[in-house]
Amino acid sequence: MDGGRVNDDGWKPSAGQVALIELDDESDQCLTGVVMTGDGPVVVDLGSSPRPSVDSYKVTASFFAPDALYRVKATAARHADQDALIDLTVHEVERVQRRQAERARVSIPVAMTAFDDPGEFVSVTGQTVDLGPGGCRVRTETLFPPGCDPTVSLRLPDGDTMVVLAQVLQATADEDAWEYRLAFMDVDDGDGKRLSDLARTAESA
């Protein structure tokens, strides 16, 4: 199962780390970039991501390292006169332990629901790509509201539905779909065993 969250005020990203940047507004805009330097303000190259229309804005940025995911609350601003670069002034850092349980390739129907989204009730459906007791990857044709922790409903092969809270660790997009890497939170022992058994059965098939 994925480990818990801890504060890590001494964290600094390394050059080359990938960052997923969610704007803390109602635009549902999600940017991706690569860290140029982590000394002082974190400088991120947005590459081909769209450019925000304002000079300074609040963001939640996720950085992916071998040991953990780091979720950062920060203020973003244009870096000098270089349009593709932004400076992140970090206010808060949260470290999320990466999963210790392996996942297996399992495709079952799934729904991701945003109960805490400030807008209308949103539910996005799709299929799992892989699955394990600590989380899953989900592929959908519709964008899930950025910044929301989803309630995930999994339709198991035996017909039962398992409901569990999750956290979005990573979101990526291609031409026709979105893919989300999710960490389950507070899975009880019974559901954890069912997920482990399902992954084990898929691996041996």
VMD Tcl script that draws the C-alpha trace (Angstrom):
set ca {
  {0.00 0.00 0.00}
  {1.19 3.53 -0.63}
  {2.70 5.21 2.37}
  {1.35 8.28 4.12}
  {2.07 11.96 3.58}
  {4.74 13.84 5.52}
  {5.98 17.41 5.44}
  {9.45 17.84 3.93}
  {10.57 21.45 4.23}
  {14.17 20.63 3.25}
  {13.22 19.26 -0.16}
  {14.75 20.64 -3.36}
  {14.00 19.27 -6.84}
  {16.76 18.17 -9.19}
  {17.30 19.40 -12.73}
  {15.47 17.18 -15.19}
  {12.62 16.20 -12.84}
  {9.15 16.24 -14.40}
  {6.57 18.56 -12.86}
  {2.78 18.50 -13.18}
  {1.42 21.97 -12.42}
  {-2.25 22.58 -11.59}
  {-3.52 26.16 -11.44}
  {-5.45 26.91 -8.25}
  {-8.29 28.65 -10.06}
  {-11.39 27.62 -11.99}
  {-9.68 27.22 -15.37}
  {-9.04 23.46 -15.02}
  {-5.70 24.18 -16.67}
  {-2.97 21.59 -16.16}
  {0.62 22.23 -17.27}
  {3.65 19.98 -17.51}
  {7.28 21.03 -17.38}
  {10.86 20.07 -16.58}
  {12.91 21.47 -13.70}
  {15.84 23.60 -14.84}
  {17.17 24.41 -11.36}
  {15.91 23.89 -7.81}
  {18.05 26.50 -6.03}
  {16.06 29.46 -4.71}
  {12.86 29.75 -6.75}
  {12.33 26.51 -8.69}
  {12.73 27.28 -12.38}
  {10.54 25.13 -14.64}
  {10.57 24.95 -18.44}
  {6.95 24.62 -19.62}
  {7.99 23.38 -23.07}
  {4.88 23.15 -25.25}
  {2.38 23.61 -22.39}
  {0.01 26.60 -22.78}
  {1.06 29.87 -21.18}
  {-1.14 31.29 -18.39}
  {-2.59 34.70 -19.19}
  {-1.53 36.30 -15.87}
  {1.95 37.15 -14.59}
  {1.56 35.56 -11.14}
  {-0.74 32.76 -9.97}
  {-1.16 30.13 -7.24}
  {-0.42 26.51 -8.19}
  {-0.16 22.99 -6.84}
  {2.87 21.32 -8.42}
  {3.73 17.61 -8.30}
  {7.33 16.47 -8.76}
  {8.15 12.82 -9.46}
  {11.31 11.42 -7.85}
  {12.50 7.79 -7.49}
  {11.74 7.73 -3.75}
  {8.46 9.63 -3.58}
  {6.04 12.11 -5.05}
  {6.40 15.68 -3.81}
  {3.30 17.90 -3.87}
  {4.08 21.59 -3.54}
  {1.94 24.66 -2.89}
  {3.62 27.58 -4.65}
  {3.27 30.90 -6.42}
  {4.27 30.83 -10.08}
  {5.58 33.82 -12.02}
  {7.19 34.43 -15.38}
  {10.98 34.04 -15.32}
  {12.46 37.36 -16.48}
  {11.48 37.84 -20.13}
  {11.60 34.15 -21.09}
  {8.07 33.06 -21.96}
  {8.68 29.31 -21.61}
  {10.15 29.52 -18.09}
  {8.40 30.09 -14.77}
  {9.68 30.60 -11.23}
  {7.96 28.67 -8.43}
  {8.19 30.23 -4.97}
  {7.47 27.28 -2.67}
  {5.22 27.77 0.37}
  {4.50 24.18 1.46}
  {5.91 20.75 0.60}
  {4.23 17.38 1.13}
  {6.01 14.07 0.52}
  {3.90 11.09 -0.56}
  {5.65 7.73 -0.29}
  {5.62 5.81 -3.53}
  {3.93 2.45 -3.69}
  {5.61 -0.63 -2.24}
  {3.10 -3.16 -3.58}
  {3.39 -4.18 -7.22}
  {0.52 -3.78 -9.64}
  {-0.67 -6.10 -12.39}
  {-2.23 -5.24 -15.73}
  {-5.94 -5.45 -15.04}
  {-8.70 -3.80 -17.10}
  {-11.99 -3.31 -15.26}
  {-14.62 -0.52 -15.38}
  {-13.95 2.40 -13.04}
  {-15.60 5.70 -12.13}
  {-13.81 8.69 -10.60}
  {-16.15 11.06 -8.76}
  {-15.37 14.57 -7.46}
  {-17.58 15.14 -4.43}
  {-15.48 18.07 -3.17}
  {-15.22 19.99 -6.44}
  {-16.46 23.57 -5.89}
  {-18.45 23.38 -9.13}
  {-21.07 20.86 -10.19}
  {-20.95 17.18 -9.23}
  {-18.58 15.45 -11.67}
  {-18.16 11.73 -12.41}
  {-15.72 10.44 -15.04}
  {-15.74 6.84 -16.26}
  {-13.04 4.71 -17.84}
  {-10.99 1.52 -17.49}
  {-8.08 0.59 -15.27}
  {-4.71 0.02 -16.94}
  {-3.14 -1.67 -13.95}
  {-4.26 -2.38 -10.40}
  {-2.88 -3.35 -7.00}
  {-3.68 -2.95 -3.29}
  {-2.01 0.48 -3.21}
  {-3.57 2.07 -6.27}
  {-4.15 1.90 -10.00}
  {-3.78 3.64 -13.32}
  {-7.01 4.74 -15.00}
  {-7.64 5.78 -18.59}
  {-10.61 8.03 -19.37}
  {-11.91 10.00 -22.34}
  {-12.89 12.95 -20.13}
  {-10.80 15.32 -18.01}
  {-11.19 14.84 -14.25}
  {-11.25 18.17 -12.32}
  {-7.63 19.07 -11.45}
  {-6.86 19.45 -7.75}
  {-9.64 17.12 -6.56}
  {-9.12 13.84 -4.71}
  {-11.43 11.32 -6.42}
  {-13.74 8.77 -4.89}
  {-13.04 5.70 -7.02}
  {-15.63 3.02 -7.79}
  {-14.18 -0.24 -9.17}
  {-16.44 -2.84 -10.79}
  {-14.76 -6.14 -9.83}
  {-14.91 -9.27 -12.03}
  {-17.32 -10.96 -9.59}
  {-19.83 -8.14 -10.11}
  {-19.23 -6.36 -6.80}
  {-18.35 -2.67 -6.67}
  {-15.51 -1.48 -4.44}
  {-15.45 2.19 -3.41}
  {-12.25 3.79 -2.11}
  {-10.82 7.28 -1.69}
  {-7.76 8.07 -3.80}
  {-5.23 10.76 -4.57}
  {-4.09 11.72 -8.07}
  {-0.31 11.30 -8.24}
  {0.08 11.97 -11.95}
  {-2.10 12.98 -14.89}
  {-1.06 12.76 -18.53}
  {-2.91 13.33 -21.79}
  {-2.61 12.16 -25.37}
  {-4.70 12.87 -28.45}
  {-7.89 11.14 -27.32}
  {-7.68 10.27 -23.61}
  {-6.45 11.14 -20.13}
  {-4.47 8.74 -17.94}
  {-4.34 9.06 -14.14}
  {-2.00 7.37 -11.67}
  {-3.91 6.99 -8.40}
  {-2.89 6.10 -4.85}
  {-5.61 4.56 -2.68}
  {-6.11 5.99 0.81}
  {-7.43 4.14 3.86}
  {-8.10 0.78 2.17}
  {-9.30 -1.68 4.80}
  {-7.68 -5.11 5.15}
  {-10.54 -6.94 3.43}
  {-10.53 -4.74 0.34}
  {-6.74 -4.75 0.27}
  {-6.74 -8.56 0.17}
  {-9.33 -8.62 -2.65}
  {-7.18 -6.25 -4.70}
  {-4.05 -8.30 -4.00}
  {-5.84 -11.50 -5.03}
  {-7.11 -9.86 -8.22}
  {-3.61 -8.64 -9.13}
  {-2.12 -12.06 -8.37}
  {-4.74 -13.82 -10.51}
  {-4.06 -11.43 -13.41}
  {-0.31 -12.00 -13.20}
  {-0.70 -15.79 -13.32}
  {-3.22 -15.78 -16.18}
}
mol new
graphics top color blue
foreach p $ca { graphics top sphere $p radius 0.5 }
foreach p [lrange $ca 0 end-1] q [lrange $ca 1 end] { graphics top cylinder $p $q radius 0.2 }
display resetview
